[in-house]
Amino acid sequence: MKALITGGSGFIGSHLADRLLSLGHEVLVLDDLSTGSIDNITHLKSQPGFSYVIDTVTNEQLLAEMIDRSDVVFHLAAAVGVKLIVEQPVHTIETNVHGTEVVLKHANKKKKLVFIASTSEVYGKSTDVPFREDADLVLGATAKHRWAYACSKMIDEFLALAYWKERKLPVVIVRLFNTVGPRQTGQYGMVLPTFVRQALAGHPITVFGDGTQSRSFTYVGDVVDALVALAAEPKAIGGVFNIGNPDEVSIRELADRVKAATGSDSQIQYIPYDQAYEEGFEDMPRRVPDIGKLAKLIGYEPKVGLDEIIQRVVQHFREQ
Ligand code: UDP
């Protein structure tokens, strides 16, 4: 199989590239390095079956050519990270909507299988946990920029499902739940790498809000397992799947566990949301995936638990 990974120099994309190559597949990467890093793929450059182009998915001629050379497209290129979204909403909306639009348009010419990376953020403020794929999605007002991200990904989902329904383009939508692991930077607001960096530097660990909000963190290797299995499963086509680990932890407890794992004596500092992000910022209190649909189709079960994830992330930062 020949796979095109848009955003292949990013955190998740580069782990997917590693795995596909190790399974003997060919990998093409298209990445503009806006949030990804060339360091994530440097070790792959000499590997047979690997090639990459540094450019944007909106270079349509190039994109069309690369899709033409592939059997499957993993469209991971996107504006991600709550901090980035709040600070650059125009960039977020344009990148996420237009990028997916052109990927689907060109994939449709020869009906190439497309994976659309969506997000658990689409469940928004819903409190109906665990979240099932067919549940209602509950977003806040348009004046609150955070929701632009969920909304842009919802448009991506609608468009992909429309291509499937109306034009028989094979698509699979995956909603990723707080994916974490080595190579993720805390630059765009992701909590785990931020806490680990702070703890290792002896700086205050910044918990936003009162820290009772929870998340379910998924190891990047578990996400990659699910993507690879779904790509080999024809029954996945036209479906929407949560990919996550239902093990839930509060952000306050996460801070404690990072502190313990690093042996750090950092203080835990509580910062109001208004200061951390913007006036009137809304967070979701809980976010837990229902992974029954994925388990039923591909026998999916997350393998790496939170303590092991923290260890691996700590190790990664220590090695840097
Ligand atoms: N968070 C935090 N301190 C940080 C960064 C994030 O307390 O330095 C909180 C954030 O407010 C949210 C949770 O950690 O409640 C997860 O944030 P992240 O940006 O990783 O992902 P999200 O789930 O919000 O998309």
py3Dmol code that shows the C-alpha trace and the ligand (Angstrom):
import py3Dmol

protein = """\
ATOM      1  CA  MET A   1       0.000   0.000   0.000  1.00  0.00           C
ATOM      2  CA  LYS A   2       1.138   3.524  -0.755  1.00  0.00           C
ATOM      3  CA  ALA A   3      -0.070   6.059   1.808  1.00  0.00           C
ATOM      4  CA  LEU A   4      -0.067   9.832   1.566  1.00  0.00           C
ATOM      5  CA  ILE A   5       0.042  11.460   5.000  1.00  0.00           C
ATOM      6  CA  THR A   6      -0.791  15.153   4.985  1.00  0.00           C
ATOM      7  CA  GLY A   7       0.667  16.619   8.142  1.00  0.00           C
ATOM      8  CA  GLY A   8       3.121  13.699   8.165  1.00  0.00           C
ATOM      9  CA  SER A   9       5.829  15.707   9.953  1.00  0.00           C
ATOM     10  CA  GLY A  10       3.504  16.393  12.826  1.00  0.00           C
ATOM     11  CA  PHE A  11       3.217  14.478  16.052  1.00  0.00           C
ATOM     12  CA  ILE A  12       0.617  11.877  15.041  1.00  0.00           C
ATOM     13  CA  GLY A  13       1.509  11.859  11.338  1.00  0.00           C
ATOM     14  CA  SER A  14       5.147  11.002  11.960  1.00  0.00           C
ATOM     15  CA  HIS A  15       4.230   8.092  14.251  1.00  0.00           C
ATOM     16  CA  LEU A  16       1.854   6.831  11.575  1.00  0.00           C
ATOM     17  CA  ALA A  17       4.657   7.115   8.981  1.00  0.00           C
ATOM     18  CA  ASP A  18       6.975   5.071  11.241  1.00  0.00           C
ATOM     19  CA  ARG A  19       4.402   2.336  11.635  1.00  0.00           C
ATOM     20  CA  LEU A  20       3.383   2.099   7.971  1.00  0.00           C
ATOM     21  CA  LEU A  21       7.014   1.900   6.870  1.00  0.00           C
ATOM     22  CA  SER A  22       7.761  -0.775   9.447  1.00  0.00           C
ATOM     23  CA  LEU A  23       4.866  -2.790   8.023  1.00  0.00           C
ATOM     24  CA  GLY A  24       6.432  -2.557   4.557  1.00  0.00           C
ATOM     25  CA  HIS A  25       4.144   0.110   3.099  1.00  0.00           C
ATOM     26  CA  GLU A  26       5.290   3.131   1.110  1.00  0.00           C
ATOM     27  CA  VAL A  27       4.790   6.564   2.646  1.00  0.00           C
ATOM     28  CA  LEU A  28       4.570  10.006   1.062  1.00  0.00           C
ATOM     29  CA  VAL A  29       4.479  12.968   3.413  1.00  0.00           C
ATOM     30  CA  LEU A  30       3.134  16.407   2.586  1.00  0.00           C
ATOM     31  CA  ASP A  31       3.652  18.952   5.346  1.00  0.00           C
ATOM     32  CA  ASP A  32       4.200  22.704   5.449  1.00  0.00           C
ATOM     33  CA  LEU A  33       5.966  22.539   8.838  1.00  0.00           C
ATOM     34  CA  SER A  34       3.517  25.073  10.272  1.00  0.00           C
ATOM     35  CA  THR A  35       3.164  23.064  13.469  1.00  0.00           C
ATOM     36  CA  GLY A  36       5.056  19.910  12.496  1.00  0.00           C
ATOM     37  CA  SER A  37       8.826  19.606  12.650  1.00  0.00           C
ATOM     38  CA  ILE A  38      11.331  18.208  10.194  1.00  0.00           C
ATOM     39  CA  ASP A  39      13.021  16.551  13.206  1.00  0.00           C
ATOM     40  CA  ASN A  40      10.060  14.169  13.417  1.00  0.00           C
ATOM     41  CA  ILE A  41      10.899  12.615  10.039  1.00  0.00           C
ATOM     42  CA  THR A  42      14.669  13.101   9.771  1.00  0.00           C
ATOM     43  CA  HIS A  43      15.246   9.477  10.807  1.00  0.00           C
ATOM     44  CA  LEU A  44      13.034   8.324   7.908  1.00  0.00           C
ATOM     45  CA  LYS A  45      14.751  10.197   5.096  1.00  0.00           C
ATOM     46  CA  SER A  46      17.104   7.362   4.175  1.00  0.00           C
ATOM     47  CA  GLN A  47      14.472   4.658   4.528  1.00  0.00           C
ATOM     48  CA  PRO A  48      13.355   2.901   1.333  1.00  0.00           C
ATOM     49  CA  GLY A  49       9.740   3.635   0.462  1.00  0.00           C
ATOM     50  CA  PHE A  50       9.748   7.041   2.162  1.00  0.00           C
ATOM     51  CA  SER A  51       9.510  10.426   0.457  1.00  0.00           C
ATOM     52  CA  TYR A  52       8.369  13.853   1.553  1.00  0.00           C
ATOM     53  CA  VAL A  53       7.557  17.290   0.189  1.00  0.00           C
ATOM     54  CA  ILE A  54       7.529  20.452   2.265  1.00  0.00           C
ATOM     55  CA  ASP A  55       4.530  22.354   0.967  1.00  0.00           C
ATOM     56  CA  THR A  56       0.934  23.054   1.811  1.00  0.00           C
ATOM     57  CA  VAL A  57      -2.127  20.994   0.904  1.00  0.00           C
ATOM     58  CA  THR A  58      -3.514  24.095  -0.773  1.00  0.00           C
ATOM     59  CA  ASN A  59      -0.886  23.698  -3.515  1.00  0.00           C
ATOM     60  CA  GLU A  60      -3.528  21.813  -5.457  1.00  0.00           C
ATOM     61  CA  GLN A  61      -1.416  20.731  -8.385  1.00  0.00           C
ATOM     62  CA  LEU A  62       1.109  19.096  -6.086  1.00  0.00           C
ATOM     63  CA  LEU A  63      -1.600  17.634  -3.870  1.00  0.00           C
ATOM     64  CA  ALA A  64      -3.397  16.137  -6.871  1.00  0.00           C
ATOM     65  CA  GLU A  65      -0.160  14.541  -8.070  1.00  0.00           C
ATOM     66  CA  MET A  66       0.639  13.087  -4.658  1.00  0.00           C
ATOM     67  CA  ILE A  67      -2.886  11.712  -4.243  1.00  0.00           C
ATOM     68  CA  ASP A  68      -2.580  10.182  -7.698  1.00  0.00           C
ATOM     69  CA  ARG A  69       0.525   8.292  -6.580  1.00  0.00           C
ATOM     70  CA  SER A  70      -1.205   6.940  -3.439  1.00  0.00           C
ATOM     71  CA  ASP A  71      -3.741   4.261  -2.558  1.00  0.00           C
ATOM     72  CA  VAL A  72      -4.905   5.882   0.657  1.00  0.00           C
ATOM     73  CA  VAL A  73      -4.767   9.413   2.068  1.00  0.00           C
ATOM     74  CA  PHE A  74      -4.483  10.102   5.793  1.00  0.00           C
ATOM     75  CA  HIS A  75      -5.481  13.758   5.987  1.00  0.00           C
ATOM     76  CA  LEU A  76      -3.958  14.905   9.261  1.00  0.00           C
ATOM     77  CA  ALA A  77      -2.812  18.386   8.200  1.00  0.00           C
ATOM     78  CA  ALA A  78      -4.784  20.860  10.304  1.00  0.00           C
ATOM     79  CA  ALA A  79      -4.552  23.760  12.704  1.00  0.00           C
ATOM     80  CA  VAL A  80      -4.574  22.123  16.142  1.00  0.00           C
ATOM     81  CA  GLY A  81      -4.170  23.167  19.756  1.00  0.00           C
ATOM     82  CA  VAL A  82      -6.638  25.273  21.717  1.00  0.00           C
ATOM     83  CA  LYS A  83      -4.090  28.062  22.209  1.00  0.00           C
ATOM     84  CA  LEU A  84      -3.464  28.337  18.463  1.00  0.00           C
ATOM     85  CA  ILE A  85      -7.178  28.295  17.759  1.00  0.00           C
ATOM     86  CA  VAL A  86      -7.986  31.051  20.202  1.00  0.00           C
ATOM     87  CA  GLU A  87      -5.087  33.189  18.989  1.00  0.00           C
ATOM     88  CA  GLN A  88      -5.458  32.567  15.231  1.00  0.00           C
ATOM     89  CA  PRO A  89      -9.098  31.780  14.446  1.00  0.00           C
ATOM     90  CA  VAL A  90      -8.896  32.896  10.781  1.00  0.00           C
ATOM     91  CA  HIS A  91      -5.974  30.573  10.126  1.00  0.00           C
ATOM     92  CA  THR A  92      -7.750  27.703  11.933  1.00  0.00           C
ATOM     93  CA  ILE A  93     -10.996  27.950  10.038  1.00  0.00           C
ATOM     94  CA  GLU A  94      -9.378  28.456   6.636  1.00  0.00           C
ATOM     95  CA  THR A  95      -6.789  25.702   7.045  1.00  0.00           C
ATOM     96  CA  ASN A  96      -9.200  23.119   8.363  1.00  0.00           C
ATOM     97  CA  VAL A  97     -12.075  23.740   5.998  1.00  0.00           C
ATOM     98  CA  HIS A  98     -10.216  24.552   2.794  1.00  0.00           C
ATOM     99  CA  GLY A  99      -7.550  21.873   3.324  1.00  0.00           C
ATOM    100  CA  THR A 100     -10.132  19.118   3.637  1.00  0.00           C
ATOM    101  CA  GLU A 101     -12.135  20.508   0.745  1.00  0.00           C
ATOM    102  CA  VAL A 102      -9.203  20.195  -1.677  1.00  0.00           C
ATOM    103  CA  VAL A 103      -8.123  16.786  -0.367  1.00  0.00           C
ATOM    104  CA  LEU A 104     -11.618  15.373  -0.913  1.00  0.00           C
ATOM    105  CA  LYS A 105     -11.979  17.025  -4.308  1.00  0.00           C
ATOM    106  CA  HIS A 106      -8.772  15.495  -5.659  1.00  0.00           C
ATOM    107  CA  ALA A 107      -9.186  12.112  -3.948  1.00  0.00           C
ATOM    108  CA  ASN A 108     -12.594  11.891  -5.567  1.00  0.00           C
ATOM    109  CA  LYS A 109     -11.155  11.899  -9.099  1.00  0.00           C
ATOM    110  CA  LYS A 110      -9.919   8.325  -8.745  1.00  0.00           C
ATOM    111  CA  LYS A 111     -11.940   7.417  -5.653  1.00  0.00           C
ATOM    112  CA  LYS A 112      -8.942   7.066  -3.332  1.00  0.00           C
ATOM    113  CA  LEU A 113      -9.687   6.072   0.260  1.00  0.00           C
ATOM    114  CA  VAL A 114      -9.467   9.121   2.548  1.00  0.00           C
ATOM    115  CA  PHE A 115      -9.132   9.240   6.332  1.00  0.00           C
ATOM    116  CA  ILE A 116     -10.320  12.509   7.850  1.00  0.00           C
ATOM    117  CA  ALA A 117      -8.812  13.273  11.246  1.00  0.00           C
ATOM    118  CA  SER A 118     -11.537  14.859  13.312  1.00  0.00           C
ATOM    119  CA  THR A 119     -11.567  15.472  17.031  1.00  0.00           C
ATOM    120  CA  SER A 120     -13.350  14.800  20.302  1.00  0.00           C
ATOM    121  CA  GLU A 121     -13.706  18.585  20.463  1.00  0.00           C
ATOM    122  CA  VAL A 122     -16.807  18.173  18.253  1.00  0.00           C
ATOM    123  CA  TYR A 123     -18.722  16.811  21.275  1.00  0.00           C
ATOM    124  CA  GLY A 124     -18.239  20.293  22.724  1.00  0.00           C
ATOM    125  CA  LYS A 125     -19.930  21.000  26.027  1.00  0.00           C
ATOM    126  CA  SER A 126     -22.049  17.863  26.014  1.00  0.00           C
ATOM    127  CA  THR A 127     -22.173  16.225  29.439  1.00  0.00           C
ATOM    128  CA  ASP A 128     -23.598  12.988  28.082  1.00  0.00           C
ATOM    129  CA  VAL A 129     -20.433  10.943  28.727  1.00  0.00           C
ATOM    130  CA  PRO A 130     -19.156   8.580  27.454  1.00  0.00           C
ATOM    131  CA  PHE A 131     -19.549  10.164  24.020  1.00  0.00           C
ATOM    132  CA  ARG A 132     -20.969   7.957  21.287  1.00  0.00           C
ATOM    133  CA  GLU A 133     -20.467   8.726  17.619  1.00  0.00           C
ATOM    134  CA  ASP A 134     -24.204   9.218  17.028  1.00  0.00           C
ATOM    135  CA  ALA A 135     -24.670  11.623  19.967  1.00  0.00           C
ATOM    136  CA  ASP A 136     -25.706  15.276  19.718  1.00  0.00           C
ATOM    137  CA  LEU A 137     -22.866  17.769  19.454  1.00  0.00           C
ATOM    138  CA  VAL A 138     -23.194  20.762  21.792  1.00  0.00           C
ATOM    139  CA  LEU A 139     -21.229  23.897  20.941  1.00  0.00           C
ATOM    140  CA  GLY A 140     -21.175  27.399  22.427  1.00  0.00           C
ATOM    141  CA  ALA A 141     -21.699  30.820  20.870  1.00  0.00           C
ATOM    142  CA  THR A 142     -19.807  31.854  17.727  1.00  0.00           C
ATOM    143  CA  ALA A 143     -18.239  34.761  19.616  1.00  0.00           C
ATOM    144  CA  LYS A 144     -16.221  32.203  21.583  1.00  0.00           C
ATOM    145  CA  HIS A 145     -13.369  31.344  19.236  1.00  0.00           C
ATOM    146  CA  ARG A 146     -12.644  27.953  20.732  1.00  0.00           C
ATOM    147  CA  TRP A 147     -15.773  26.526  19.093  1.00  0.00           C
ATOM    148  CA  ALA A 148     -14.471  27.481  15.646  1.00  0.00           C
ATOM    149  CA  TYR A 149     -12.201  24.474  15.812  1.00  0.00           C
ATOM    150  CA  ALA A 150     -15.011  22.005  16.537  1.00  0.00           C
ATOM    151  CA  CYS A 151     -17.140  23.677  13.920  1.00  0.00           C
ATOM    152  CA  SER A 152     -14.419  23.553  11.254  1.00  0.00           C
ATOM    153  CA  LYS A 153     -13.939  19.843  11.945  1.00  0.00           C
ATOM    154  CA  MET A 154     -17.697  19.278  11.813  1.00  0.00           C
ATOM    155  CA  ILE A 155     -17.780  20.858   8.355  1.00  0.00           C
ATOM    156  CA  ASP A 156     -14.956  18.482   7.378  1.00  0.00           C
ATOM    157  CA  GLU A 157     -17.021  15.551   8.627  1.00  0.00           C
ATOM    158  CA  PHE A 158     -20.172  16.724   6.840  1.00  0.00           C
ATOM    159  CA  LEU A 159     -18.287  17.234   3.600  1.00  0.00           C
ATOM    160  CA  ALA A 160     -16.560  13.853   3.764  1.00  0.00           C
ATOM    161  CA  LEU A 161     -19.839  12.062   4.501  1.00  0.00           C
ATOM    162  CA  ALA A 162     -21.480  13.988   1.669  1.00  0.00           C
ATOM    163  CA  TYR A 163     -18.773  12.825  -0.748  1.00  0.00           C
ATOM    164  CA  TRP A 164     -19.400   9.256   0.405  1.00  0.00           C
ATOM    165  CA  LYS A 165     -23.172   9.504   0.088  1.00  0.00           C
ATOM    166  CA  GLU A 166     -23.398  11.439  -3.136  1.00  0.00           C
ATOM    167  CA  ARG A 167     -20.231  10.469  -5.041  1.00  0.00           C
ATOM    168  CA  LYS A 168     -19.216   7.144  -3.474  1.00  0.00           C
ATOM    169  CA  LEU A 169     -15.813   8.441  -2.416  1.00  0.00           C
ATOM    170  CA  PRO A 170     -14.604   5.984   0.270  1.00  0.00           C
ATOM    171  CA  VAL A 171     -14.002   7.989   3.464  1.00  0.00           C
ATOM    172  CA  VAL A 172     -13.419   7.132   7.111  1.00  0.00           C
ATOM    173  CA  ILE A 173     -13.774   9.740   9.854  1.00  0.00           C
ATOM    174  CA  VAL A 174     -11.874   9.352  13.090  1.00  0.00           C
ATOM    175  CA  ARG A 175     -12.470  11.474  16.180  1.00  0.00           C
ATOM    176  CA  LEU A 176      -9.250  11.522  18.158  1.00  0.00           C
ATOM    177  CA  PHE A 177      -9.413  11.978  21.944  1.00  0.00           C
ATOM    178  CA  ASN A 178      -6.479  13.882  23.489  1.00  0.00           C
ATOM    179  CA  THR A 179      -3.689  11.973  21.786  1.00  0.00           C
ATOM    180  CA  VAL A 180      -0.385  12.156  23.651  1.00  0.00           C
ATOM    181  CA  GLY A 181       3.128  10.733  23.488  1.00  0.00           C
ATOM    182  CA  PRO A 182       6.687  11.554  22.488  1.00  0.00           C
ATOM    183  CA  ARG A 183       7.178  14.316  19.841  1.00  0.00           C
ATOM    184  CA  GLN A 184       4.107  16.282  20.937  1.00  0.00           C
ATOM    185  CA  THR A 185       5.154  19.811  21.797  1.00  0.00           C
ATOM    186  CA  GLY A 186       3.366  21.942  24.359  1.00  0.00           C
ATOM    187  CA  GLN A 187       3.697  24.902  22.043  1.00  0.00           C
ATOM    188  CA  TYR A 188       0.046  25.095  21.067  1.00  0.00           C
ATOM    189  CA  GLY A 189      -1.539  24.488  24.442  1.00  0.00           C
ATOM    190  CA  MET A 190      -1.474  20.705  24.883  1.00  0.00           C
ATOM    191  CA  VAL A 191      -1.494  19.939  28.555  1.00  0.00           C
ATOM    192  CA  LEU A 192       0.695  16.856  29.028  1.00  0.00           C
ATOM    193  CA  PRO A 193       3.881  18.050  27.294  1.00  0.00           C
ATOM    194  CA  THR A 194       3.386  21.444  28.948  1.00  0.00           C
ATOM    195  CA  PHE A 195       3.190  19.900  32.440  1.00  0.00           C
ATOM    196  CA  VAL A 196       6.172  17.629  31.810  1.00  0.00           C
ATOM    197  CA  ARG A 197       8.344  20.491  30.560  1.00  0.00           C
ATOM    198  CA  GLN A 198       7.323  22.658  33.507  1.00  0.00           C
ATOM    199  CA  ALA A 199       7.989  19.875  36.016  1.00  0.00           C
ATOM    200  CA  LEU A 200      11.409  19.035  34.558  1.00  0.00           C
ATOM    201  CA  ALA A 201      12.421  22.708  34.590  1.00  0.00           C
ATOM    202  CA  GLY A 202      11.180  23.175  38.165  1.00  0.00           C
ATOM    203  CA  HIS A 203       8.745  25.843  36.958  1.00  0.00           C
ATOM    204  CA  PRO A 204       5.181  26.117  38.274  1.00  0.00           C
ATOM    205  CA  ILE A 205       2.778  23.576  36.760  1.00  0.00           C
ATOM    206  CA  THR A 206      -0.046  25.684  35.322  1.00  0.00           C
ATOM    207  CA  VAL A 207      -3.467  24.155  35.926  1.00  0.00           C
ATOM    208  CA  PHE A 208      -6.190  26.164  34.176  1.00  0.00           C
ATOM    209  CA  GLY A 209      -9.509  26.631  35.984  1.00  0.00           C
ATOM    210  CA  ASP A 210      -9.868  24.610  39.193  1.00  0.00           C
ATOM    211  CA  GLY A 211      -8.402  21.447  37.669  1.00  0.00           C
ATOM    212  CA  THR A 212     -11.530  19.343  38.231  1.00  0.00           C
ATOM    213  CA  GLN A 213     -12.142  19.144  34.455  1.00  0.00           C
ATOM    214  CA  SER A 214     -11.183  15.746  33.111  1.00  0.00           C
ATOM    215  CA  ARG A 215      -9.765  14.277  29.937  1.00  0.00           C
ATOM    216  CA  SER A 216      -9.087  10.757  28.642  1.00  0.00           C
ATOM    217  CA  PHE A 217      -5.575  10.571  27.223  1.00  0.00           C
ATOM    218  CA  THR A 218      -4.748   8.169  24.428  1.00  0.00           C
ATOM    219  CA  TYR A 219      -1.266   6.973  23.590  1.00  0.00           C
ATOM    220  CA  VAL A 220      -0.254   7.862  20.039  1.00  0.00           C
ATOM    221  CA  GLY A 221       0.748   4.232  19.353  1.00  0.00           C
ATOM    222  CA  ASP A 222      -2.794   3.126  20.207  1.00  0.00           C
ATOM    223  CA  VAL A 223      -4.179   5.710  17.773  1.00  0.00           C
ATOM    224  CA  VAL A 224      -1.846   4.469  15.049  1.00  0.00           C
ATOM    225  CA  ASP A 225      -2.929   0.848  15.725  1.00  0.00           C
ATOM    226  CA  ALA A 226      -6.548   1.867  15.166  1.00  0.00           C
ATOM    227  CA  LEU A 227      -5.784   3.806  11.966  1.00  0.00           C
ATOM    228  CA  VAL A 228      -3.854   0.912  10.449  1.00  0.00           C
ATOM    229  CA  ALA A 229      -6.575  -1.602  11.350  1.00  0.00           C
ATOM    230  CA  LEU A 230      -9.354   0.647  10.011  1.00  0.00           C
ATOM    231  CA  ALA A 231      -7.481   1.101   6.711  1.00  0.00           C
ATOM    232  CA  ALA A 232      -7.608  -2.669   6.216  1.00  0.00           C
ATOM    233  CA  GLU A 233     -11.313  -2.948   7.094  1.00  0.00           C
ATOM    234  CA  PRO A 234     -13.734  -2.274   4.219  1.00  0.00           C
ATOM    235  CA  LYS A 235     -16.654  -2.078   6.668  1.00  0.00           C
ATOM    236  CA  ALA A 236     -15.115   1.101   8.117  1.00  0.00           C
ATOM    237  CA  ILE A 237     -15.918   3.048   4.956  1.00  0.00           C
ATOM    238  CA  GLY A 238     -18.530   5.737   5.409  1.00  0.00           C
ATOM    239  CA  GLY A 239     -18.213   5.470   9.206  1.00  0.00           C
ATOM    240  CA  VAL A 240     -17.349   7.821  12.055  1.00  0.00           C
ATOM    241  CA  PHE A 241     -15.192   6.339  14.844  1.00  0.00           C
ATOM    242  CA  ASN A 242     -14.022   7.543  18.220  1.00  0.00           C
ATOM    243  CA  ILE A 243     -10.392   6.644  18.846  1.00  0.00           C
ATOM    244  CA  GLY A 244      -9.567   7.031  22.501  1.00  0.00           C
ATOM    245  CA  ASN A 245      -8.830   5.505  25.851  1.00  0.00           C
ATOM    246  CA  PRO A 246     -11.810   5.724  28.238  1.00  0.00           C
ATOM    247  CA  ASP A 247      -9.542   5.971  31.296  1.00  0.00           C
ATOM    248  CA  GLU A 248     -10.437   9.414  32.692  1.00  0.00           C
ATOM    249  CA  VAL A 249      -8.283  11.704  34.811  1.00  0.00           C
ATOM    250  CA  SER A 250      -8.800  15.206  36.219  1.00  0.00           C
ATOM    251  CA  ILE A 251      -6.253  17.828  35.194  1.00  0.00           C
ATOM    252  CA  ARG A 252      -5.417  18.391  38.865  1.00  0.00           C
ATOM    253  CA  GLU A 253      -4.595  14.700  39.251  1.00  0.00           C
ATOM    254  CA  LEU A 254      -2.619  14.758  36.022  1.00  0.00           C
ATOM    255  CA  ALA A 255      -0.468  17.537  37.494  1.00  0.00           C
ATOM    256  CA  ASP A 256       0.123  15.426  40.623  1.00  0.00           C
ATOM    257  CA  ARG A 257       1.026  12.354  38.569  1.00  0.00           C
ATOM    258  CA  VAL A 258       3.471  14.323  36.407  1.00  0.00           C
ATOM    259  CA  LYS A 259       5.042  15.772  39.544  1.00  0.00           C
ATOM    260  CA  ALA A 260       5.443  12.311  41.037  1.00  0.00           C
ATOM    261  CA  ALA A 261       6.817  10.792  37.821  1.00  0.00           C
ATOM    262  CA  THR A 262       9.466  13.492  37.437  1.00  0.00           C
ATOM    263  CA  GLY A 263      10.308  13.812  41.130  1.00  0.00           C
ATOM    264  CA  SER A 264       9.815  17.552  40.651  1.00  0.00           C
ATOM    265  CA  ASP A 265       9.249  20.021  43.455  1.00  0.00           C
ATOM    266  CA  SER A 266       7.367  22.424  41.161  1.00  0.00           C
ATOM    267  CA  GLN A 267       4.432  24.276  42.681  1.00  0.00           C
ATOM    268  CA  ILE A 268       0.994  23.684  41.185  1.00  0.00           C
ATOM    269  CA  GLN A 269      -0.355  27.054  40.105  1.00  0.00           C
ATOM    270  CA  TYR A 270      -4.058  27.571  39.355  1.00  0.00           C
ATOM    271  CA  ILE A 271      -4.757  30.081  36.563  1.00  0.00           C
ATOM    272  CA  PRO A 272      -8.286  31.284  35.721  1.00  0.00           C
ATOM    273  CA  TYR A 273      -9.437  30.422  32.188  1.00  0.00           C
ATOM    274  CA  ASP A 274      -9.895  34.107  31.334  1.00  0.00           C
ATOM    275  CA  GLN A 275      -6.195  34.668  31.898  1.00  0.00           C
ATOM    276  CA  ALA A 276      -5.042  31.428  30.341  1.00  0.00           C
ATOM    277  CA  TYR A 277      -7.004  31.809  27.099  1.00  0.00           C
ATOM    278  CA  GLU A 278      -9.421  34.706  26.649  1.00  0.00           C
ATOM    279  CA  GLU A 279     -12.301  36.473  28.384  1.00  0.00           C
ATOM    280  CA  GLY A 280     -15.343  34.173  28.644  1.00  0.00           C
ATOM    281  CA  PHE A 281     -13.420  31.028  27.612  1.00  0.00           C
ATOM    282  CA  GLU A 282     -15.489  27.861  27.936  1.00  0.00           C
ATOM    283  CA  ASP A 283     -13.941  24.496  28.766  1.00  0.00           C
ATOM    284  CA  MET A 284     -15.682  21.150  28.807  1.00  0.00           C
ATOM    285  CA  PRO A 285     -15.977  19.507  32.222  1.00  0.00           C
ATOM    286  CA  ARG A 286     -15.469  15.918  31.050  1.00  0.00           C
ATOM    287  CA  ARG A 287     -14.492  14.190  27.866  1.00  0.00           C
ATOM    288  CA  VAL A 288     -14.661  10.402  27.710  1.00  0.00           C
ATOM    289  CA  PRO A 289     -14.955   8.260  24.572  1.00  0.00           C
ATOM    290  CA  ASP A 290     -17.304   5.354  24.061  1.00  0.00           C
ATOM    291  CA  ILE A 291     -15.092   3.025  22.024  1.00  0.00           C
ATOM    292  CA  GLY A 292     -17.647   0.243  21.612  1.00  0.00           C
ATOM    293  CA  LYS A 293     -18.062   0.846  17.884  1.00  0.00           C
ATOM    294  CA  LEU A 294     -14.322   0.623  17.236  1.00  0.00           C
ATOM    295  CA  ALA A 295     -13.912  -2.391  19.511  1.00  0.00           C
ATOM    296  CA  LYS A 296     -16.697  -4.216  17.694  1.00  0.00           C
ATOM    297  CA  LEU A 297     -15.310  -3.558  14.226  1.00  0.00           C
ATOM    298  CA  ILE A 298     -11.572  -4.077  14.712  1.00  0.00           C
ATOM    299  CA  GLY A 299     -11.242  -5.514  18.233  1.00  0.00           C
ATOM    300  CA  TYR A 300      -9.639  -2.258  19.380  1.00  0.00           C
ATOM    301  CA  GLU A 301      -8.387  -1.972  22.928  1.00  0.00           C
ATOM    302  CA  PRO A 302      -5.967   0.725  24.103  1.00  0.00           C
ATOM    303  CA  LYS A 303      -2.751  -0.823  25.392  1.00  0.00           C
ATOM    304  CA  VAL A 304      -0.757   1.957  27.027  1.00  0.00           C
ATOM    305  CA  GLY A 305      -2.054   3.404  30.306  1.00  0.00           C
ATOM    306  CA  LEU A 306      -1.535   6.923  31.624  1.00  0.00           C
ATOM    307  CA  ASP A 307       1.396   6.236  33.960  1.00  0.00           C
ATOM    308  CA  GLU A 308       3.307   4.517  31.177  1.00  0.00           C
ATOM    309  CA  ILE A 309       2.436   7.387  28.801  1.00  0.00           C
ATOM    310  CA  ILE A 310       3.773   9.932  31.299  1.00  0.00           C
ATOM    311  CA  GLN A 311       6.992   7.902  31.685  1.00  0.00           C
ATOM    312  CA  ARG A 312       7.512   7.822  27.926  1.00  0.00           C
ATOM    313  CA  VAL A 313       6.867  11.550  27.542  1.00  0.00           C
ATOM    314  CA  VAL A 314       9.239  12.342  30.431  1.00  0.00           C
ATOM    315  CA  GLN A 315      11.905  10.132  28.866  1.00  0.00           C
ATOM    316  CA  HIS A 316      11.435  11.914  25.525  1.00  0.00           C
ATOM    317  CA  PHE A 317      11.935  15.369  27.072  1.00  0.00           C
ATOM    318  CA  ARG A 318      14.934  14.166  29.110  1.00  0.00           C
ATOM    319  CA  GLU A 319      16.585  12.856  25.939  1.00  0.00           C
ATOM    320  CA  GLN A 320      16.166  16.174  24.157  1.00  0.00           C
TER     321      GLN A 320
END
"""
ligand_1 = """\
25
UDP
N -4.669 22.831 30.562
C -4.094 23.226 31.758
N -2.851 23.773 31.728
C -2.135 23.936 30.576
C -2.740 23.536 29.352
C -4.009 22.980 29.387
O -4.683 23.081 32.840
O -1.013 24.459 30.631
C -6.020 22.222 30.615
C -7.005 22.788 29.608
O -7.653 23.940 30.111
C -7.964 21.619 29.436
C -7.057 20.399 29.575
O -5.890 20.858 30.259
O -8.924 21.590 30.447
C -6.634 19.776 28.258
O -6.087 20.805 27.464
P -5.440 20.567 26.035
O -5.108 21.906 25.464
O -4.332 19.583 26.150
O -6.560 19.854 25.171
P -8.148 20.080 25.025
O -8.743 18.875 25.645
O -8.559 21.322 25.720
O -8.351 20.125 23.564
"""
view = py3Dmol.view(width=600, height=400)
view.addModel(protein, "pdb")
view.setStyle({"model": 0}, {"cartoon": {"style": "trace"}})
view.addModel(ligand_1, "xyz")
view.setStyle({"model": 1}, {"stick": {}})
view.zoomTo()
view.show()
